[in-house]
């Protein structure tokens, strides 16, 4: 049994493609946001309860829309809408990149991190094309291969996969490269506008800037035409900084 | 110049205490959510613009409420509401723990991760007491010490601090311990209720379960009465899993 969610909403083309692929591997339950939930990171709904709307219930395929976040969908979906414990949780296929620092804001990858933190094997898939009618076809063989290998061998404890697919024709995709997240940043800026009453408001805008094009990063791999696979874990600890920070507070353990 | 935000809202007691502390170190700009934004992780507001309401503008202290997320507050605050680049970004003092896995959901720590990803030194402070009138007094000397040391020495690139403070009287606080995040999980469950029309809805509930009480974890330190300081970085890559995942896909780089 495979549970699927995303952040572009249950109505997005990407989740429909992923659902069709996943059906080849077994029963599928989809619990995904009713509306676009991009940029929601790993946020939780705590101040109000969740509603769920049944979209399809047929042999081997159940689809539900939830008015919560992608992380809510993983929690509620795995506990209340899967008839048995899923052996894999998938998220995507996201319309747009979740490479590098984008993983931090991504609802799609928030759902994956959530799944891992709850002990599930999980994979997030993203295509480097934001358009609603993006062509997911060239990446399908890679997605199938990755799902098959994870179902067969499992993932290490606490590890999930962040998979990004270049927006290229099939013949230009060069294969899979396992790599690390690239270091990058958004040079955010805000566009200030004024409403008819003259009061200001600010629209988020910005540009993704990545100077870390090492071939062993996701950005480097994607630039070279490879599907990037980054093993990720739900732990922000910067282990290599522990000695430095211990030194900073070395007189403090009283 | 210090920029301060949080997720409990600009009206919370914790951010007022932190603002008073920070004023001892220089000019302060507060840009914090207008309403409670707990559990918002590092989410961004992309589908609507942001509004900002001036609360206080006096010599050395400017306070604004923003209708966005804590991460929005860091972006907008550092770019539009600080007269010069802040040399430190603080978040908190959170009403409730952000130790271990709680960092993933925390809007307070989402703001800190955001600040780090944008090149700022940043620290998140949390007290292990959820109540709105929690007593932050015992932790104040530790908060001052940590801010002073970070202002004096700086933090390593890409590293911020997740500081949690036990809810204990001053004489029972034993000092500062630099450590890693504990592995833990929420045993989430959902309480199903029915509205007057008989339709179901689900409230998130759950229990925090941590069996990783190694003294070198935040949970272990906090249990022993220490203020926990975890160096964190905005990178989810699980480096030690890269060889295993490479082996899983070893035939794939075509």
Boltz contact constraints between the chains, C-beta under 6 A:
constraints:
  - contact:
      token1: [A, 39]
      token2: [B, 43]
      max_distance: 6.0
  - contact:
      token1: [A, 39]
      token2: [B, 44]
      max_distance: 6.0
  - contact:
      token1: [A, 39]
      token2: [B, 46]
      max_distance: 6.0
  - contact:
      token1: [A, 40]
      token2: [B, 43]
      max_distance: 6.0
  - contact:
      token1: [A, 41]
      token2: [B, 41]
      max_distance: 6.0
  - contact:
      token1: [A, 41]
      token2: [B, 42]
      max_distance: 6.0
  - contact:
      token1: [A, 41]
      token2: [B, 43]
      max_distance: 6.0
  - contact:
      token1: [A, 42]
      token2: [B, 41]
      max_distance: 6.0
  - contact:
      token1: [A, 42]
      token2: [B, 104]
      max_distance: 6.0
  - contact:
      token1: [A, 42]
      token2: [B, 105]
      max_distance: 6.0
  - contact:
      token1: [A, 43]
      token2: [B, 39]
      max_distance: 6.0
  - contact:
      token1: [A, 43]
      token2: [B, 40]
      max_distance: 6.0
  - contact:
      token1: [A, 43]
      token2: [B, 41]
      max_distance: 6.0
  - contact:
      token1: [A, 43]
      token2: [B, 43]
      max_distance: 6.0
  - contact:
      token1: [A, 44]
      token2: [B, 39]
      max_distance: 6.0
  - contact:
      token1: [A, 44]
      token2: [B, 105]
      max_distance: 6.0
  - contact:
      token1: [A, 46]
      token2: [B, 39]
      max_distance: 6.0
  - contact:
      token1: [A, 46]
      token2: [B, 204]
      max_distance: 6.0
  - contact:
      token1: [A, 49]
      token2: [B, 201]
      max_distance: 6.0
  - contact:
      token1: [A, 49]
      token2: [B, 202]
      max_distance: 6.0
  - contact:
      token1: [A, 49]
      token2: [B, 203]
      max_distance: 6.0
  - contact:
      token1: [A, 50]
      token2: [B, 202]
      max_distance: 6.0
  - contact:
      token1: [A, 51]
      token2: [B, 201]
      max_distance: 6.0
  - contact:
      token1: [A, 75]
      token2: [B, 188]
      max_distance: 6.0
  - contact:
      token1: [A, 76]
      token2: [B, 190]
      max_distance: 6.0
  - contact:
      token1: [A, 76]
      token2: [B, 202]
      max_distance: 6.0
  - contact:
      token1: [A, 101]
      token2: [B, 117]
      max_distance: 6.0
  - contact:
      token1: [A, 103]
      token2: [B, 236]
      max_distance: 6.0
  - contact:
      token1: [A, 104]
      token2: [B, 42]
      max_distance: 6.0
  - contact:
      token1: [A, 104]
      token2: [B, 234]
      max_distance: 6.0
  - contact:
      token1: [A, 105]
      token2: [B, 42]
      max_distance: 6.0
  - contact:
      token1: [A, 105]
      token2: [B, 44]
      max_distance: 6.0
  - contact:
      token1: [A, 117]
      token2: [B, 101]
      max_distance: 6.0
  - contact:
      token1: [A, 149]
      token2: [B, 248]
      max_distance: 6.0
  - contact:
      token1: [A, 153]
      token2: [B, 248]
      max_distance: 6.0
  - contact:
      token1: [A, 156]
      token2: [B, 241]
      max_distance: 6.0
  - contact:
      token1: [A, 156]
      token2: [B, 244]
      max_distance: 6.0
  - contact:
      token1: [A, 159]
      token2: [B, 238]
      max_distance: 6.0
  - contact:
      token1: [A, 159]
      token2: [B, 241]
      max_distance: 6.0
  - contact:
      token1: [A, 175]
      token2: [B, 252]
      max_distance: 6.0
  - contact:
      token1: [A, 175]
      token2: [B, 253]
      max_distance: 6.0
  - contact:
      token1: [A, 175]
      token2: [B, 254]
      max_distance: 6.0
  - contact:
      token1: [A, 176]
      token2: [B, 249]
      max_distance: 6.0
  - contact:
      token1: [A, 176]
      token2: [B, 252]
      max_distance: 6.0
  - contact:
      token1: [A, 178]
      token2: [B, 242]
      max_distance: 6.0
  - contact:
      token1: [A, 178]
      token2: [B, 245]
      max_distance: 6.0
  - contact:
      token1: [A, 178]
      token2: [B, 246]
      max_distance: 6.0
  - contact:
      token1: [A, 178]
      token2: [B, 249]
      max_distance: 6.0
  - contact:
      token1: [A, 180]
      token2: [B, 237]
      max_distance: 6.0
  - contact:
      token1: [A, 181]
      token2: [B, 235]
      max_distance: 6.0
  - contact:
      token1: [A, 181]
      token2: [B, 237]
      max_distance: 6.0
  - contact:
      token1: [A, 188]
      token2: [B, 75]
      max_distance: 6.0
  - contact:
      token1: [A, 190]
      token2: [B, 76]
      max_distance: 6.0
  - contact:
      token1: [A, 201]
      token2: [B, 49]
      max_distance: 6.0
  - contact:
      token1: [A, 201]
      token2: [B, 51]
      max_distance: 6.0
  - contact:
      token1: [A, 202]
      token2: [B, 49]
      max_distance: 6.0
  - contact:
      token1: [A, 202]
      token2: [B, 50]
      max_distance: 6.0
  - contact:
      token1: [A, 202]
      token2: [B, 76]
      max_distance: 6.0
  - contact:
      token1: [A, 203]
      token2: [B, 49]
      max_distance: 6.0
  - contact:
      token1: [A, 204]
      token2: [B, 46]
      max_distance: 6.0
  - contact:
      token1: [A, 230]
      token2: [B, 237]
      max_distance: 6.0
  - contact:
      token1: [A, 231]
      token2: [B, 238]
      max_distance: 6.0
  - contact:
      token1: [A, 231]
      token2: [B, 241]
      max_distance: 6.0
  - contact:
      token1: [A, 231]
      token2: [B, 245]
      max_distance: 6.0
  - contact:
      token1: [A, 232]
      token2: [B, 236]
      max_distance: 6.0
  - contact:
      token1: [A, 232]
      token2: [B, 238]
      max_distance: 6.0
  - contact:
      token1: [A, 233]
      token2: [B, 238]
      max_distance: 6.0
  - contact:
      token1: [A, 234]
      token2: [B, 104]
      max_distance: 6.0
  - contact:
      token1: [A, 235]
      token2: [B, 181]
      max_distance: 6.0
  - contact:
      token1: [A, 236]
      token2: [B, 103]
      max_distance: 6.0
  - contact:
      token1: [A, 236]
      token2: [B, 232]
      max_distance: 6.0
  - contact:
      token1: [A, 237]
      token2: [B, 180]
      max_distance: 6.0
  - contact:
      token1: [A, 237]
      token2: [B, 181]
      max_distance: 6.0
  - contact:
      token1: [A, 237]
      token2: [B, 230]
      max_distance: 6.0
  - contact:
      token1: [A, 238]
      token2: [B, 159]
      max_distance: 6.0
  - contact:
      token1: [A, 238]
      token2: [B, 231]
      max_distance: 6.0
  - contact:
      token1: [A, 238]
      token2: [B, 232]
      max_distance: 6.0
  - contact:
      token1: [A, 238]
      token2: [B, 233]
      max_distance: 6.0
  - contact:
      token1: [A, 241]
      token2: [B, 156]
      max_distance: 6.0
  - contact:
      token1: [A, 241]
      token2: [B, 159]
      max_distance: 6.0
  - contact:
      token1: [A, 241]
      token2: [B, 231]
      max_distance: 6.0
  - contact:
      token1: [A, 242]
      token2: [B, 178]
      max_distance: 6.0
  - contact:
      token1: [A, 244]
      token2: [B, 156]
      max_distance: 6.0
  - contact:
      token1: [A, 245]
      token2: [B, 178]
      max_distance: 6.0
  - contact:
      token1: [A, 245]
      token2: [B, 231]
      max_distance: 6.0
  - contact:
      token1: [A, 246]
      token2: [B, 178]
      max_distance: 6.0
  - contact:
      token1: [A, 248]
      token2: [B, 149]
      max_distance: 6.0
  - contact:
      token1: [A, 248]
      token2: [B, 153]
      max_distance: 6.0
  - contact:
      token1: [A, 249]
      token2: [B, 176]
      max_distance: 6.0
  - contact:
      token1: [A, 249]
      token2: [B, 178]
      max_distance: 6.0
  - contact:
      token1: [A, 252]
      token2: [B, 175]
      max_distance: 6.0
  - contact:
      token1: [A, 252]
      token2: [B, 176]
      max_distance: 6.0
  - contact:
      token1: [A, 253]
      token2: [B, 175]
      max_distance: 6.0
  - contact:
      token1: [A, 254]
      token2: [B, 175]
      max_distance: 6.0
